Amino acid sequence: MFNADDTVSSLESAVALVNGRATDADPLASVDALAEHYVRYGYTGRHDRTEDELGAIRAVRPRLRQLLTSNRDDAALVVNEMLVQVGAVPQLVRHGSVDWHMHAVSSDAPLVDRIIGETALAMMDLIRAQEVSRLGVCAADDCDDIVLDFSRNRSKRFCSTRCTNRVAVAAFRARQTQARADEA
């Protein structure tokens, strides 16, 4: 589907930032957790490792969620606003073992601007390819996390194995209870 690793990585990063709010694995639980997120998703350039930086990235979560849950037309509007917000000047860059890919802002821009810009560029790819439906909300009744589905058959319904298992166990228990009631 998508062969641009930076598109996939940027979207996975945004989903992790939005979904992490209610878990012990919250990438914004601390400055150290943000540093792990920075490395995990291959960010480069400026990373201040301060509470101010952490706070700025926490503050952008609602905007990222809005983008990731928008329909195609609304997402296009949000992308444009985000690119203007960070003063995007898209450029091709190559660093380390990563071949040419897009960055929205310079490597010395604040990390929050790079997250906003790179997420916006990744969403541009989804919008242009008419693939915004690759994003959705978890099918578990008690979860509102984002699902990013790059599977070939678009079958992913749950944000995590945890939600998949909880729904499966609940369905199993409901069937067992119904079977006992039918026997009585």
C-alpha positions as CSV (number, residue, x, y, z in Angstrom):
1,M,0.0,0.0,0.0
2,F,2.3,2.8,1.2
3,N,5.9,2.3,0.6
4,A,6.9,5.6,2.2
5,D,8.3,4.6,5.5
6,D,8.1,8.2,6.8
7,T,4.4,8.3,6.1
8,V,3.8,5.2,8.1
9,S,6.1,6.2,10.9
10,S,4.6,9.6,11.3
11,L,1.1,8.3,11.4
12,E,2.1,5.6,13.9
13,S,3.8,8.2,16.1
14,A,0.7,10.4,16.0
15,V,-1.6,7.5,16.9
16,A,0.7,6.5,19.8
17,L,0.7,10.1,21.1
18,V,-3.1,10.3,21.0
19,N,-3.8,6.8,22.3
20,G,-1.2,6.8,25.0
21,R,-3.3,9.1,27.3
22,A,-5.0,6.4,29.3
23,T,-2.3,3.7,29.6
24,D,0.9,3.1,31.5
25,A,2.7,3.2,28.2
26,D,1.9,6.9,27.7
27,P,4.7,8.3,25.6
28,L,4.0,11.7,27.3
29,A,4.0,10.5,30.9
30,S,7.5,12.0,31.4
31,V,10.4,13.7,29.7
32,D,12.1,10.2,29.6
33,A,9.0,8.6,28.0
34,L,9.0,11.3,25.3
35,A,12.7,10.6,24.7
36,E,11.8,7.0,24.1
37,H,9.1,8.0,21.7
38,Y,11.5,10.3,19.9
39,V,13.9,7.3,19.3
40,R,11.2,4.7,18.6
41,Y,9.7,6.7,15.8
42,G,13.0,7.9,14.3
43,Y,12.8,11.6,14.9
44,T,16.0,13.5,14.4
45,G,17.1,17.1,15.1
46,R,16.3,19.3,18.1
47,H,14.9,17.6,21.2
48,D,15.2,19.8,24.3
49,R,14.2,17.1,26.8
50,T,12.4,19.7,29.0
51,E,9.1,19.9,30.8
52,D,8.1,22.8,28.5
53,E,8.7,20.7,25.4
54,L,6.7,17.9,27.0
55,G,3.8,20.3,27.8
56,A,3.8,21.7,24.3
57,I,3.4,18.2,22.8
58,R,0.8,17.2,25.3
59,A,-1.2,20.3,24.3
60,V,-1.2,19.3,20.7
61,R,-2.9,15.9,21.4
62,P,-6.5,17.2,20.9
63,R,-5.5,18.7,17.5
64,L,-3.8,15.4,16.4
65,R,-6.9,13.4,17.5
66,Q,-9.1,15.8,15.5
67,L,-7.0,15.3,12.4
68,L,-6.9,11.5,12.8
69,T,-10.7,11.2,13.2
70,S,-11.7,13.7,10.5
71,N,-13.3,12.8,7.2
72,R,-11.3,13.4,4.1
73,D,-12.4,17.0,3.4
74,D,-12.1,18.1,7.0
75,A,-8.7,16.5,7.3
76,A,-7.5,18.4,4.3
77,L,-8.5,21.7,6.1
78,V,-6.8,20.7,9.3
79,V,-3.6,19.6,7.4
80,N,-3.5,23.0,5.7
81,E,-4.0,24.8,9.1
82,M,-1.2,22.7,10.7
83,L,1.2,23.4,7.9
84,V,0.6,27.1,8.1
85,Q,0.9,26.9,11.9
86,V,4.4,25.5,11.8
87,G,5.6,27.6,8.8
88,A,6.1,24.4,6.8
89,V,8.7,24.5,4.0
90,P,8.7,20.8,2.9
91,Q,12.0,19.5,1.9
92,L,13.6,16.2,1.1
93,V,16.3,15.1,3.6
94,R,18.5,12.1,4.1
95,H,20.2,11.2,7.4
96,G,21.7,8.2,9.0
97,S,20.5,5.0,7.2
98,V,17.2,6.7,6.2
99,D,17.1,7.5,2.5
100,W,15.3,10.6,1.0
101,H,12.1,11.4,2.8
102,M,10.1,14.5,3.6
103,H,10.4,16.9,6.6
104,A,8.0,19.8,6.9
105,V,10.3,22.1,8.9
106,S,14.0,22.4,9.6
107,S,15.7,20.0,12.1
108,D,16.3,22.9,14.5
109,A,12.6,23.6,14.8
110,P,10.9,22.7,18.1
111,L,10.0,19.0,18.3
112,V,6.3,19.9,18.6
113,D,6.5,21.7,15.3
114,R,8.2,18.7,13.7
115,I,5.5,16.3,15.0
116,I,2.7,18.6,13.7
117,G,4.4,19.1,10.4
118,E,5.4,15.5,9.7
119,T,1.9,14.2,10.8
120,A,0.4,16.8,8.4
121,L,2.6,15.6,5.5
122,A,1.7,12.0,6.3
123,M,-2.0,12.8,6.3
124,M,-1.5,14.6,2.9
125,D,-0.5,11.2,1.5
126,L,-3.6,9.5,2.9
127,I,-5.9,12.3,1.7
128,R,-4.4,12.3,-1.8
129,A,-4.5,8.5,-2.1
130,Q,-8.1,8.6,-0.8
131,E,-7.1,6.3,2.1
132,V,-8.3,8.3,5.1
133,S,-10.5,5.3,5.9
134,R,-7.3,3.6,7.1
135,L,-7.9,5.5,10.3
136,G,-10.8,4.9,12.7
137,V,-11.9,4.5,16.3
138,C,-11.5,1.2,18.2
139,A,-14.6,-1.0,17.9
140,A,-14.5,-1.9,21.7
141,D,-17.4,-0.2,23.4
142,D,-15.3,1.1,26.2
143,C,-12.4,2.4,24.1
144,D,-12.0,5.5,22.0
145,D,-8.4,5.0,20.9
146,I,-7.5,5.4,17.2
147,V,-6.9,2.4,14.9
148,L,-4.4,2.7,12.1
149,D,-5.1,-0.1,9.6
150,F,-2.5,-0.7,6.9
151,S,-3.6,-4.3,6.4
152,R,-4.3,-5.4,2.9
153,N,-8.0,-6.3,3.6
154,R,-8.7,-3.4,6.0
155,S,-9.8,-5.8,8.7
156,K,-8.3,-4.2,11.8
157,R,-11.1,-3.1,14.2
158,F,-9.3,-2.7,17.5
159,C,-6.5,-0.4,18.6
160,S,-4.6,-3.2,20.4
161,T,-4.5,-6.9,21.3
162,R,-5.7,-5.8,24.7
163,C,-9.0,-4.5,23.3
164,T,-9.3,-7.5,20.9
165,N,-9.0,-9.9,23.8
166,R,-11.3,-8.1,26.1
167,V,-14.1,-8.1,23.5
168,A,-13.5,-11.7,22.6
169,V,-13.6,-12.7,26.3
170,A,-16.8,-10.7,26.9
171,A,-18.4,-12.3,23.8
172,F,-17.4,-15.8,25.0
173,R,-18.8,-15.2,28.5
174,A,-22.0,-13.9,27.0
175,R,-22.4,-17.0,24.9
176,Q,-21.7,-19.2,27.9
177,T,-24.3,-17.4,30.0
178,Q,-26.8,-17.7,27.1
179,A,-26.1,-21.4,26.7
180,R,-26.7,-22.0,30.4
181,A,-29.9,-20.0,30.2
182,D,-31.1,-22.0,27.2
183,E,-30.3,-25.3,29.1
184,A,-32.4,-24.3,32.1
